[in-house]
Amino acid sequence: MSDQLSVLSTNLIKSAGESAGVEVSDSAAKLLAQDVEYRIREIAEEARKFMRHSHRDILTTSDINYALRVRNVEPMYGLNSKEELRFQPIVGQDIYYADDEELSLDDLINTLLPPVPLDVTFTGHWLAIEGVQPAIPQNPSPQEIEILKKQASNDKLLLQQDKSSNDIVQNMLSKELRIYYEKLTESVVSSDETLQQAVFDSLKQDPGIHQLVPYFVKFIIENVTKNRKNLQVLWSVMKMIGSLLENTHIYMEPYLHQLMPSILTCVVTKHLGEKASEDHWALRDYAASLVALICKQFGSAYHTLQPRVSKTLLHAIMDPGKPFTTSYGAIIGLSLLGEEVIRVLILPIIKPFSARIENEIKSGSKPSRIEEAKRCQNALIKSCKELITQEYNEYMKKGNTLESFKTYLNETYGYIGDSFYETVTK
């Protein structure tokens, strides 16, 4: 496609590059113009599909946003006006601008203010007197009561229809699959480890369970919601998720948005297990490894998956109101996302977070809280060890002394600086 036949000119591409501080050559501008035009046509075709399915003849900004979402592109913000945009040409140039109405500040200043709203007041009235509702304006009229009764009966009918539709879905499964599902779910929450392992092996390899995946997902969500104090059940359903992710014969992408909240719950929730002495730390570690596995397997298809997960975990560390159990899971989760995530997200927040750890350890609070703070400290040391070692090697190559490196660590990372120093100088 030549530059003359292209809708987008190379000058437009160069102008966009200059505005971003990038110098674009003529050949690169031609290639970019062709690619941008192809992408725009692709989005326009997708938007036309949404317009036709909506039985409309006018393309709206919402159609464009839907098309962008289909292509895993972030939608355009601030352009959702339902009014048509009118463009006017500039005289003598092939440039158009949005014809917005000009507002006069004098008119706005001289406009009368709206009336002051009435103050909030409270009044009392009788709902019923000896079982009889008085006919006063504050109470619903008999006609309104009849309407409410009809709406309630309609809602009840809809619930019955939903229940019957669920029965139909259940009946779509063969008898063998229903038996397999019942036996498998019973075995997962049982205390027989041998039987559980057989179930997990089956979930990893069986190619014929794709029809049961939505039922497995529902089973997992329900058990995570209802059994946060039962570590055995939580361990079982997390291992169930791990087995399903390892199965190459089933398609898990449509269910990620349902599974991720349950997994993150086991990573950053405040309390797991019935007693604080239970080893919920290992469960948080395993759940964090599942988060990292999902980001690795499906991150190329969903570009916003890892950034959204990272943002959630980073907030759990930076929020001083969150308990150390939550911060521990977030630290482990971020550290498993890769070295670059540790460098960009974890290292800059170590100093303020180490101040929290120092205050907790030196305040003489409960032993359980001190242990939680030390767990977070050890997690930071373990996750950042390689990067701190790299800093140590580079620092010492410049002819600096160990004492100056120790001072540097204390100034950069605060309370945990001494622990970093002991780790890298062993």
C-alpha positions in Angstrom: 0.0 0.0 0.0 1.6 3.3 -1.1 1.5 6.5 0.9 -0.9 8.0 -1.7 -3.4 5.2 -1.2 -3.2 5.2 2.6 -5.8 7.0 4.5 -3.3 8.1 7.1 -0.4 10.2 5.9 3.2 9.9 7.1 3.0 13.5 8.4 0.4 12.5 10.9 2.6 9.6 12.1 5.6 11.9 12.4 3.5 14.5 14.3 2.3 11.9 16.7 5.9 10.7 17.2 7.2 14.2 17.8 4.5 14.8 20.4 5.7 11.7 22.2 9.4 12.8 21.9 10.3 10.2 19.3 11.8 10.9 15.9 10.3 8.7 13.2 11.9 8.2 9.8 10.0 8.3 6.5 10.1 4.5 6.0 9.1 3.8 9.5 6.3 6.3 9.2 4.9 4.6 6.1 4.9 1.2 7.8 3.3 2.6 10.9 0.6 4.4 8.9 -0.3 1.1 7.2 -0.4 -0.8 10.4 -2.4 1.9 12.2 -4.9 2.0 9.3 -5.3 -1.8 9.4 -5.9 -1.7 13.2 -8.5 1.1 12.8 -10.3 -0.8 10.1 -10.3 -3.9 12.2 -11.8 -2.0 15.2 -14.4 -0.3 12.9 -15.5 -3.7 11.5 -15.9 -5.1 15.0 -17.9 -1.9 16.0 -20.2 -2.3 13.0 -21.0 -5.8 14.2 -22.2 -4.5 17.6 -24.1 -1.7 15.8 -25.9 -4.3 13.5 -26.7 -6.6 16.4 -28.2 -3.6 18.3 -30.5 -3.0 15.3 -29.1 0.6 14.9 -28.0 2.5 11.8 -25.8 5.0 13.7 -22.4 3.9 15.1 -21.9 5.1 18.7 -18.9 5.4 21.0 -20.1 2.4 23.0 -19.8 0.2 19.9 -16.2 1.3 19.6 -15.5 0.5 23.3 -17.1 -2.9 22.9 -14.9 -3.6 19.9 -11.8 -2.5 21.9 -12.7 -4.8 24.7 -13.1 -7.8 22.3 -9.6 -7.1 21.1 -8.2 -6.9 24.7 -7.6 -3.2 24.3 -8.4 -0.7 27.1 -11.5 1.3 26.1 -11.5 5.0 25.5 -12.5 7.1 28.5 -14.4 10.3 28.4 -16.1 9.7 25.1 -19.4 8.1 26.1 -21.7 10.9 25.2 -24.9 9.8 23.7 -25.2 13.0 21.6 -23.8 13.1 18.1 -20.5 14.9 17.7 -20.6 17.6 15.1 -17.3 18.4 13.3 -16.6 21.7 11.4 -13.9 22.2 8.9 -11.2 24.9 9.3 -11.4 27.3 6.4 -8.6 26.6 3.8 -7.3 23.4 5.5 -8.3 19.8 5.5 -8.7 19.7 9.3 -11.9 19.3 11.3 -12.7 20.2 14.9 -15.5 19.4 17.4 -18.1 22.2 17.3 -18.6 22.7 21.0 -20.8 25.4 22.3 -18.9 28.4 23.7 -20.0 29.4 27.2 -19.7 32.9 28.5 -18.3 33.3 32.0 -20.4 36.4 32.5 -23.6 34.5 31.8 -22.6 31.7 34.2 -21.7 34.2 36.9 -25.0 36.2 36.5 -27.2 33.0 36.4 -29.4 32.8 39.5 -28.5 30.1 41.9 -30.9 27.2 42.5 -33.0 27.3 45.6 -31.4 26.1 48.8 -32.6 22.6 49.5 -34.6 22.0 52.6 -32.9 20.7 55.8 -33.3 17.1 56.7 -36.1 16.5 59.2 -37.5 13.5 60.9 -41.1 12.9 61.6 -42.9 10.0 63.3 -46.1 8.2 62.3 -48.0 5.0 63.1 -47.3 2.1 60.9 -50.2 0.2 62.4 -52.6 0.5 65.3 -53.8 -2.8 66.8 -53.1 -4.5 63.5 -54.8 -1.9 61.4 -52.8 0.4 59.1 -54.0 4.0 59.3 -54.8 5.7 56.0 -52.3 8.5 56.2 -50.0 9.8 53.4 -46.9 8.3 54.9 -48.2 4.7 54.6 -48.8 3.0 51.3 -52.3 3.0 49.9 -54.3 -0.2 49.4 -53.6 0.1 45.6 -49.9 0.2 46.2 -50.1 -2.8 48.5 -51.8 -4.8 45.7 -49.1 -3.8 43.2 -46.4 -4.9 45.7 -48.2 -8.3 46.2 -48.3 -8.9 42.4 -44.6 -8.0 42.1 -43.7 -10.5 44.9 -45.7 -13.3 43.2 -44.0 -12.5 39.9 -40.6 -12.7 41.6 -41.5 -16.0 43.1 -42.5 -17.4 39.7 -39.2 -16.2 38.2 -37.3 -18.0 41.0 -39.2 -21.2 40.2 -38.3 -20.9 36.5 -34.7 -20.4 37.4 -34.7 -23.5 39.5 -36.3 -25.5 36.7 -33.6 -24.2 34.3 -30.9 -25.4 36.7 -32.5 -28.8 36.7 -32.4 -28.8 32.9 -28.7 -28.0 33.0 -28.1 -30.8 35.4 -30.1 -33.2 33.2 -27.8 -32.3 30.3 -25.0 -34.2 32.0 -24.9 -37.9 31.5 -25.5 -40.3 34.4 -21.8 -41.3 34.3 -20.6 -37.7 34.6 -23.0 -36.9 37.4 -21.7 -40.0 39.4 -18.1 -39.0 38.6 -18.7 -35.4 39.8 -20.4 -36.6 43.0 -17.7 -39.1 43.9 -14.9 -36.6 43.0 -16.3 -33.8 45.1 -16.8 -36.1 48.1 -13.3 -37.4 47.8 -11.7 -33.9 47.5 -13.1 -32.8 50.9 -12.5 -36.2 52.6 -9.6 -36.9 55.0 -8.3 -39.8 52.9 -5.0 -38.5 51.4 -4.6 -41.5 49.1 -8.1 -41.0 47.7 -7.4 -37.3 47.3 -4.2 -37.8 45.4 -6.0 -40.2 43.0 -8.6 -37.5 42.4 -5.9 -34.8 41.7 -4.1 -37.2 39.3 -7.3 -37.8 37.5 -8.0 -34.0 37.2 -4.5 -33.5 35.8 -4.8 -36.1 33.0 -8.4 -36.9 32.2 -9.4 -35.4 28.8 -13.2 -36.1 29.2 -14.0 -33.7 32.1 -14.3 -30.5 30.1 -18.1 -30.6 30.5 -17.7 -30.6 34.3 -15.3 -27.7 34.6 -18.1 -25.1 35.3 -19.4 -27.3 38.1 -15.9 -27.7 39.5 -15.5 -23.9 39.5 -18.7 -23.4 41.3 -17.7 -26.1 43.8 -14.4 -24.4 44.4 -15.9 -21.0 44.9 -18.5 -22.2 47.4 -16.0 -24.1 49.5 -13.6 -21.2 49.7 -16.4 -18.9 50.7 -17.8 -21.3 53.4 -14.7 -22.9 54.8 -12.1 -20.2 55.5 -11.6 -21.7 59.0 -11.0 -25.2 57.6 -7.5 -25.4 56.3 -7.9 -28.9 55.1 -10.8 -28.0 52.7 -9.0 -24.9 51.5 -5.8 -27.0 50.7 -7.9 -29.5 48.8 -9.7 -26.9 46.6 -6.4 -25.1 45.9 -4.8 -28.4 44.8 -7.9 -29.0 42.7 -7.3 -25.7 40.9 -3.6 -26.6 40.4 -4.6 -30.0 38.9 -7.1 -28.4 36.5 -4.5 -25.8 35.4 -2.1 -28.7 34.6 -4.6 -30.5 32.5 -3.8 -29.6 28.8 -7.0 -31.2 27.5 -9.4 -28.6 29.1 -9.9 -24.9 28.4 -9.7 -22.8 31.6 -9.6 -19.3 30.2 -13.4 -18.6 30.4 -13.3 -19.4 34.2 -10.2 -17.3 35.3 -12.3 -14.3 36.3 -14.3 -16.6 38.7 -11.3 -18.5 40.1 -8.9 -15.5 40.7 -10.9 -14.0 43.6 -11.0 -17.4 45.4 -7.2 -17.9 44.9 -6.4 -14.3 46.0 -8.6 -14.9 49.0 -6.3 -17.7 50.2 -3.3 -15.4 49.5 -4.3 -12.2 51.3 -7.3 -12.8 53.5 -6.8 -11.8 57.2 -7.5 -15.1 58.9 -7.2 -18.6 57.5 -7.9 -21.6 59.7 -9.6 -21.8 63.1 -6.5 -21.1 65.2 -3.6 -18.8 64.7 -1.2 -21.6 65.5 -2.2 -23.5 62.3 0.2 -23.4 59.4 -1.7 -21.2 57.1 1.6 -19.8 55.7 2.1 -22.8 53.5 -1.4 -22.4 52.0 -0.7 -18.8 51.2 2.6 -19.8 49.5 0.8 -22.4 47.4 -2.1 -20.1 46.5 0.5 -17.4 45.5 2.2 -19.9 43.2 -1.2 -20.6 41.5 -1.5 -16.8 40.9 2.0 -16.8 39.3 1.1 -19.8 37.2 -2.1 -18.3 35.9 -0.3 -15.0 35.0 2.4 -17.0 33.2 0.0 -19.2 31.2 -2.6 -16.6 30.3 -0.7 -13.3 30.6 0.0 -13.2 26.8 -3.7 -13.5 26.0 -4.9 -11.1 28.8 -2.4 -8.2 29.0 -4.1 -6.6 31.9 -4.2 -9.7 34.1 -0.7 -9.4 35.7 -0.9 -5.6 36.2 -4.3 -5.9 37.9 -3.0 -8.7 40.2 0.1 -6.7 41.0 -1.9 -3.6 41.8 -4.1 -5.7 44.2 -1.1 -7.3 46.0 0.8 -4.0 46.2 -2.2 -2.3 47.9 -2.2 -5.1 50.4 1.4 -4.3 51.4 1.2 -0.5 51.4 -2.0 -0.2 53.3 -1.0 0.3 57.0 -4.4 -0.9 58.1 -3.9 -4.4 56.6 -2.6 -7.1 59.0 0.8 -8.7 58.5 -0.8 -12.0 57.4 -2.3 -10.2 54.4 1.0 -8.4 53.7 2.9 -11.7 53.8 0.7 -13.3 51.2 1.0 -10.2 49.0 4.9 -10.2 49.3 5.0 -13.9 48.3 2.6 -13.3 45.4 4.6 -10.4 44.0 7.9 -12.1 44.4 6.7 -15.1 42.3 5.8 -12.8 39.4 9.4 -12.3 38.5 12.6 -10.3 39.2 11.4 -7.2 37.4 8.3 -7.0 39.6 10.5 -7.3 42.7 12.8 -4.5 41.4 10.0 -2.1 40.4 7.3 -2.8 43.1 8.9 -4.4 46.2 12.3 -2.7 46.6 10.9 0.9 46.6 8.4 0.1 49.5 10.8 -1.9 51.7 11.9 1.1 53.8 8.4 2.3 54.9 7.2 -1.3 55.4 10.3 -2.2 57.4 9.4 0.7 59.8 6.0 -1.1 60.4 7.9 -4.3 61.2 10.3 -2.5 63.5 7.5 -0.8 65.4 5.7 -4.2 65.8 8.7 -6.1 67.0 9.9 -3.4 69.4 6.5 -2.5 70.8 6.2 -5.7 72.8 2.8 -6.7 71.4 1.4 -10.2 71.3 3.9 -13.0 70.3 1.6 -14.0 67.4 1.8 -10.5 65.9 5.6 -10.4 66.3 5.8 -13.8 64.6 3.7 -12.4 61.7 6.0 -9.4 61.4 9.1 -11.6 61.3 7.4 -13.8 58.7 7.0 -10.7 56.5 10.7 -9.7 57.1 11.9 -13.2 56.1 9.7 -13.2 53.0 11.2 -9.8 51.9 14.8 -11.1 52.6 14.2 -14.3 50.6 12.5 -12.6 47.7 15.0 -9.7 47.4 18.2 -11.7 48.1 19.3 -12.0 44.4 18.8 -8.3 43.7 20.6 -7.2 46.9 23.4 -9.6 46.0 23.7 -7.9 42.6 23.8 -4.5 44.3 26.5 -5.8 46.6 28.7 -7.0 43.8 28.3 -3.8 41.8 28.9 -1.7 44.9 32.1 -3.5 45.9 33.5 -3.4 42.3 33.7 0.4 42.7 36.2 0.0 45.6 33.8 0.7 48.4 34.1 -0.9 51.9 31.8 -3.3 53.6 31.0 -0.7 56.3 29.9 1.9 53.7 27.7 -0.8 52.0 26.1 -1.5 55.3 25.4 2.2 55.8 23.9 2.3 52.3 21.6 -0.6 53.0 20.4 1.0 56.3 19.7 4.3 54.5 18.0 2.7 51.6 16.0 -0.1 53.2 15.7 0.9 56.9 15.3 -1.6 59.6 15.7 -4.6 57.2 19.1 -3.2 56.0 21.1 -5.1 58.6 19.3 -8.4 57.7 20.1 -7.8 54.0 23.8 -7.1 55.0 24.1 -10.4 56.9 22.5 -12.3 54.1 24.8 -11.2 51.3 28.0 -11.1 53.3 27.8 -14.7 54.7 
